[in-house]
Amino acid sequence: MRRLLNTLYVTTEGAWIRKDGANIVVEVEGTERGRLPIHMLESLVCLGRMMVSPQLLGYCAEQGVCVSFLSPNGRFLARMEGPVSGNVLLRREQYRRSDESSRCAALVRNLLTGKEHNQRAVIGRALRDHGMNLAPEARAALEQVRKGLRRIIIRLREEASLEVLRGLEGDAARAYFGVYGHLVRVDLGEHAFNGRNRRPPRDPVNALLSFLYTLLTHDCRSALETVGLDPAVGFLHRDRPGRPSLALDLVEELRPVVADRLALTLLNRKQLTRRDFIVLDNGAVLLEEGARKTLLSAYQERKREMVQHLFFEEQAPLGLFPLLQAQLLARHLRGDLDAYPPCLWR
């Protein structure tokens, strides 16, 4: 069980959540693990297999406390609310903001600042940990891109055009993935990483990244639905039928921390090797079934790692970061926060 500000997150499998007077009580195997006055809460989020008493559900509905249910993997399942909800007003503000280029650009600027900062952190961590083992030209290329990303962050702060911001994001992505292969410290032979490609991925690194990005997108979509936002209407990504544009927006700042680092860990620690990938006749590279299980297990372990959230100034499981960022985005759209605080990783 973890409480973050005015949202209570219950993550313990098999927990029983009930009402006692004006309190929410969390029990595990008959032992009380937590008690909180309901007036302190805005929402209750249940991640995994647990039970909530009908009395508590009814009381939460009366008090305007939203109760959301997510699968153990973070997939959105359901949300229960009382008769009065701010979600319609929140979504209308989301739609208005997405249609106003100037206000939209301010939000996109912060999203991209978080993304480029975290990409720099990935490169910086690799240089600190393994810089002495890299070839001089590889180390120089990484340092150059790291400095280039810093310059792009400075430009982001000064730019008000949404199209220019998107262009800067594209430039940063090309530079980052242009040197990402230097961070892979194992020999992949003819399937070495030479830049980002997809649909289909044509090397093991891209296969890993695509799979992890898909998992993270599902988590971000669930988080947005949990707080009442429409995952289909984004600010950085343009609207397109069938595409969760806002979820993809949220993914941008989180994927260097959650996905890119995990892909490097799995390969560099040889938890996955060339034998764990299948090459199809059309050149597509896919994970074998056993490798997918290894990846999913590692992804869940990664989400359980405790990381400092700089805005909240406290430790939280990395798997909760999509929910935390979605909540911050909702607060910004409601007017409770002057700006959207991006996720910044150290």
N, C-alpha and C positions, 0 to 999 in steps of 0.2 A: 504494500500500500504506500502510495506517495501522494502528498498534497502539494500542489504548486499554485501559489496565490489562491484565487477563489475557485479553482477547479480541483476536485478530488479524483485522483487516478488510482484505481484498484487493479493491481496486476497479479495478485497471488491466486494461483489456480485453486479451485475448490472453495473459495471464500463464500461466506454467507453474509449478505448485507441486509440489515433490517432496521426498523424504526423503533426507537425507544424514547417516548415522549417527543421532544423537539430535536432529537439527536439522530444522526446516522451512526450505526454501529457496524463494524466489520469484524466478523468472527472467522477464525480458521481452525478447523478440527475442534470446535467447541470452546476455543479460547478467544477471548476478546483481544483484538489486535489494534483497534483504534476506535475513537469516538469523537464526533465533531458536531457542533450545533449546525443545523441546516441553514440558519440565516446567514452563515458565513460563506455559503457556497453559491456559485452561479451554475455549476454543472457537475455531474457525476459521470465519469468515464470508466467503463468496465472492459478491461482487455483480457480476454481468455474465457475459460469455462468457470462460471460462478453463478450464483443465484441471488436474486433480489426479491424481497418479500412484496406481495401485492399491497400491503399497507404502506410500505415505503414508497412504492411507485405512485400510489394515489396521493400521498402527502407531498411528494416532489412536484406532482402536477399542480396541486393547489398552491404551492409556494413559488411556482415559476422556475423550478430547478430542472434543467434538461438532463435526461439520463440517456447516455449513448452506449451501445454495445458494439465491441469490435472483436474480431476473431483473434486467436493467439498470435497470428501473423500480422495483425494490424489492419485486416480488411474490414471495412465498414459493414455492419450487419443491420442495425436498426437504431432509431432514435425516438425517444418518447418525450413529448412535451404536453404541457397543459393547454387550455384554450387560448391563452394570450401568449403570442410569440413575437419576438423581434426579427425573426429570420426573413420575413417578407420585406421589411424595411431595410434590413441589412443587404439583401440581394438587390433591391432596387438601387441602393447606393452603389453597390458593386457595378451594376450595369451602367449607371450614370458616369461613374468614374472611368470605366473602360472606354466610353465614348468621348471623353474630354482629354485631348492630347496633352495639354499642359499639366493637368493634375495627374494623369497617367504616367507622364515622364518622371515626375518626382518619385513615385513609388518604384518604377522600373530602375531608376538610378540607385536606389538603396538595395534592391534585389541584386543588381549586378555588382555593386560594391562588395556585398557579401560573397558572391561567387568568385570574383577575382582575388579577393583577400584569401579565401580558402584555397584557391589554386596555388597562390604564392606560398601558403603554409605547407601544402603537400610537397612542393619543390624544396622549400627550406628544410623541412624535416628530413628529406632524403639526403640533402647535402650535409646536414649535421651528422647523420647516422652513418652514411656510407660514402661521403665525398672523397675521402682519401683513397678509396678503392676504385674510383671512377677514372676513366681515361681523361687526360688533360683537356682534350677537345670536348668531351661530353660534359665535364664540369664547367667549362667556359660557356657552353651553350645553355646550360641550365641557369647559370648566373645571369646571363644576358636576358633570358626570358623572364626571370624573376624580377629584374630591374624594369623590363618592359611592362610587365603587369602592374608594377607600382606606378609607372607613368600613366597607364590607362586608368587606374583608379583616380588619379588626380584629375584627369580629363573628365571622368564621369561626374565629378562633383560640380564641374563648371558647365556641363552640357544640359540644355533644356529641350532639345529636339529628340523626339522619340525615335525617328529614323536613324539619326546619328548614333544614338545609344545602342540601337540594334546592330549598327555597323561596327561599333567598338567592341561589342560582345563577340561578333564574328571574328574580328581580328585577334582578340584575346584567345578564343578557342583554338584558332589555327596555330598560334604560337605555342600554346600550352601542349596541345597534342603533338605538335612537331617535335617536342623534346621528351614527351612522356615515355617513349621507348627506352630512353637512357636510364629510367628508374627501374626497369625490368632487369634484374641481375642474373637471369638464367638464359641459357642458349635455347632459342626456339627454332633454330635452323632456318629453313626456307619460309617459315611462318612467323618471322619476327614482325614486331609492330612497326609500321611505317606511316602511321597516321590513322585518324578515326575513319572507319567505314562501317556500314550497316546495310541491312536489307538486301542481301544477307551479310553478316560479318565474315571477313575472309582471313582471319587469323585468330589464334586463341585469346589474345588480349582483348580484341574487339568483341569476341563472343562472350567473354566474362563481363565486360563493361555493359553490353546490351542487356544481358540477363539481370545484372544488378540494377541497372537503371529502370528496368521494368518493375522489379520488386519495390524500388523506392517510389516509383510513380503511383503504384497501388497504395502505398502507405500515405503518401501526400494526399491522394484523392480521398481516402478515408478520413484523414484529419480535417480536410476542408468541409466535407459533408457533416462531420461531427459538430463543427462550430456553426453550421448553417450557411456556408458559402456555396456558390455554384461552381463546381470544379471545371465547367466547360467554358467559362468566360474569363479570359486572362487579360493581362496587361502587357507583358513582354511578347508572348506568343499570340499570334493573330487567331481569331475565331475560325474554326473549321469544323464541319459536321463530323461528329464522332471522335473529336480530339479533346482530351481534358486539358485545355490550355492553361487554366489557373494552376492545376496540379503540376504541369510542366514548369510553370514559373517557379513554384516552390521547390521543385527538384533542383533547379539550377544552383542555388546557394548551398544545398545540402550534399549534392553528389560528390564533390571533391573529398569531403570528410567521410561520408558513409560508404560510397561505392569505389571511388578511385583508390583510396588507401587499402581497402579490403582486397581488391583485385591484385594489387602489388604484393600484399602479404601472402595471399594464397600461392602465387607463383614463386616469389622469392624464397619462401619457406618450403617449397616443393610439396605443398599439400595437394597441388594439382600440377601435373606434368603434361608433356605432349601426348602421352598415351591416353589421357583423359578426354581427348577431343576427337571428333569424327570429321573427316573432310569428305564432303559430298562431290558428286560429279560436276556440279556447277560451280565448284570452288567455295561453297559455303562451309563454314566451320561451326560445329555445334558441340555442346557438352554431352558426354555420355551420361547414362542414367545414374551411375554411381557418383560421377562428378557433380551432377546436379544436387544429389543428397549432401555431398560434402559442402557445396556452396551454400545451400540453404541452412545447414547447421552452423556454418561460419557466420552467415548473415545474422542469424538469431543471436549468436554470441556477441557479435559486434554491437547489436542494438542494446544489449544488456550492459555495455560498458558505461561507467559513470563519467560524464564530461561536464566541465564547468560551463554554464550558460552565462555569458557576460552580462546580458540585460537583467536577468533575474538574480544574478549574483549568487547562484547556488548550484550544487551538483545535481544532475538529472541523468537518467538513462538516455543514451543516444537515440534509442527507439522512440522516445517521447518528443524529440525535437520537432518532427513534423507537426505534432499537435500544438506544441508551444508556439511555433511560428505561425500556424494557422490562427491561433487565438490572438496573437499580436496583430496579425493582419486584420482580423475582424474588429478589434478594438480601434485600430487606426481608421477603418472605414466608418465606424460609428462616431468618430470624433473624440474618442477618449484619449488617443495618442496623437500628437502633432505630426509624427512621421512614423513610418514603418521601421522598426529596429531589425536590421538583418542579422542572420546567424553568423557570428565571427568565431573562427576556430584558432586556437593558439597551437 
